[in-house]
Amino acid sequence: MGINSLVDIAKSALFTTQQAISVTGHNVANVNTPGYSRQQITLSENVPGDGSPGQIGTGVHAEAIRRSFDSFVEDQLLSSREQLGKFTASSSAMAQLEPLFGDANNQGIGAGLNEFFGALQDVATNPSDLSARTVFLSKAGALAGQFNQSAAALTDAQQSIDHQVGQTITDVNRLTSQIAGLNTKIANAESRGQQANDLRDERGVALADLGERIEISSIEDATGQLTVFAGRGQVLVDKERTYQLVGVPDLSNNGLLDVRYDAGAGPTTSLGPVIQSGRLKGLLDVRDQTIPSLRGSLDSLASELVTQVNQQHRLGFGLDGSTNQDFFVPTGTTAGTIAVSLTNVRQIAASSTAVGVPGNNANALTLSGLRSTAFAPLGNATFQDYYSTIAGSFGSAAQGVQSNLQAQQVLHDQLTSQRASVSGVSMDEELANLLQYQRSFESASRMIVVADELFQSILSMKR
Amino acid sequence: MRVSDLQFFGSTIGDLQRTKERIVRAQEQIASQQRIAKPSDDPSIFGQAILEKSALADNDQWIRNIQFGTARVAVADQTLGQAQNLISRVRELAVQARSDTTSAQGRVTIAQEVRQLHRQLIQLANTEVAGQPVFAGTKTDAPPFVLGVGDSVSYQGNSESQSIVVGPNQTTQIVLPGDQVFTGGTTNIFDDLSNLLTALESNNGAGIEVGIGALDQATAQIGLAQGQIGAISNRLDTAQGTAQVVSEAIQQALSNQTGTDLATALTELQLQQTAYQATSQTFTRLFDSSLLKFLPPA
């Protein structure tokens, strides 16, 4: 045991402490970096040297720099991101549809129906009054217009969601290639025995971003590379290799994009029915379920209105003696195509007899009675009942998604907090560590000074 | 539990965000006076409100219909009263003419006044509201009673009636066709007057006697019409009363269900503001208690 070994011990302490201070500095620097996992240095004693009466220590070294990481929390956080992505997408898409039901401000189809039938009763009370007839015709036009606008708004919303689907597919492909690139870097670094802490953090962020967009699962192999699967097992990333999602216009679905998986060879497969969460799922739900079902309901309503009003209107007589006239264009039986056919207010068939004009209003009364009639194609509901059911069930769906989103946000905050508890940087802790390492550094420096003094003493003996 | 800085900031930001959302929501409710503005605010109430608004529109429309009908019916009622007075004046004249002391010349003179009254009755029977005759059935585009050759009057209206909607599946007739009131029923009043004129001018005492009998029938016939109009008027009044009560009840219900209760909304706003302030203040305090503060300057 010589003074040299004392210098070596002090030197190992100096180096190791510097490394520890660097790790602390890195932690402090990344306190606000998203996805950053706090790093910890693991110190270990050097192999002791044999001596008498026993082994003597030879100093310290840094064994590893590890990141604080709880894979269970990370997995939960990832699936929470998937749910969050789904609910966020569908909730905001549905929020855009809510203005279709402007009933709180007396707008929309419900109010249109009220005004249509109100004006019709004005015609019934005063069948020979041309101004009542003119008002009725314009209210009918307004009602048809409200149907048309709703249908157009649904189409617009569908297009805009479809655009987001396309964008999300691009995002997914970008993120998978980013993950594949990081796979390679991590494998390279770790094959050289390095801990690729920061690269792993970066890959974790990319994986979470990917999960927000599409339901995924992943496994890590022995080399540290991730294999990422979409939905029920379609491989998106296999080590350095990626497989693309493609958006193919589906002609059986109005040319909207079908999300397909391209395995590189053979036919592509549709992912739409397979994935259960993530932004894509939320978008596809609203695009392919909510909107078509809303449109279908409005179409049924428009169709029944056209059929019933026309059928009764044809039985009556106009002021000009006209009869067997359709009120609405008979072919316009969807919300998008409903239109008023009559242009001449005298042709409004208020009278039930040819000789009863102008004062006979029996047909107008029967027409206005349609308002309180239940129709089998509408599920034995009146027009207004049926419409209120449409609004109510859409509202329930939107409310359901909103409350799911809120619950998911709370859960996500909790998980984020759990992750932060494990992986987040605490300034107080780092400052305490810094002080501790600073003191070690000072002490180790002191040892060098002492060793030097010992050398001086020995050297001075020679004189 | 180990607490990191991120956790501390993150959760506080989440809390503040949610509190702020509730503040905005309360503020919206106060400003718009609507607690339920979108279907998702309360789906079942929203759907119900659509039906209530529809019922409200119905009731308001019925009130409108009734007001229209009431105007017609009031005019018809007034006209029938005038017709009744006119008939009784004719009867007075006829009784005067019947007297054996009245000379042939006197009867001719009386006939002149009766003829005036006859023409006046035609006018009454042709009474219009807003350009539409009241006693024409549904043939409302022309005066129903037309004076023909001599004192003959023909009815050119029809026998149809008009009904209006006054309530749920309830209609009320608002038109008595003229043939029922004047030219049909038990007697043709214009023919009666015309026959009386002939009897007066031909100095036919027996004919005058018959004419008086016919006038009694005419009085009864118009009286019957007055009774019918009165009944219609009653029904309209009742229906209007009902529709108004229902309309107010629906408005009240709608405002309770979908309107903002100011007290609740203001309390909620105050509560959330307090929560926001408290969170902000504790956050600043906690942020202050960092180890950095107690370390000596480097």
Interface residues (C-beta under 8 A of the other chain):
Chain A: V31 N32 R38 M94 A95 E98 P99 F101 D103 A104 N105 N106 G110 A111 L113 N114 E115 F117 G118 Q121 D122 A124 T125 N126 P127 S128 D129 S351 T353 V355 G356 V357 P358 G359 N360 N361 A362 L365 S368 G369 R371 S372 Q384 D385 Y387 S388 T389 A391 G392 S393 F394 G395 S396 A398 Q399 Q402 Q409 D413 T416 S417 A420 S421 V422 S423 G424 V425 S426 M427 D428 E429 L431 A432 L435
Chain B: M1 R2 V3 S4 D5 L6 Q7 G10 S11 G14 Q34 I36 A37 K38 P39 S40 D41 D42 P43 S44 F46 G47 Q48 A49 I50 L51 K53 S54 A57 D58 D60 Q61 R64 N65 F68 G69 A130 Q132 A136 G137 T138 K139 T140 D141 N158 E160 Q162 S163 I164 V165 P168 N169 T171 V175 T258 S290 L291 L292 L295
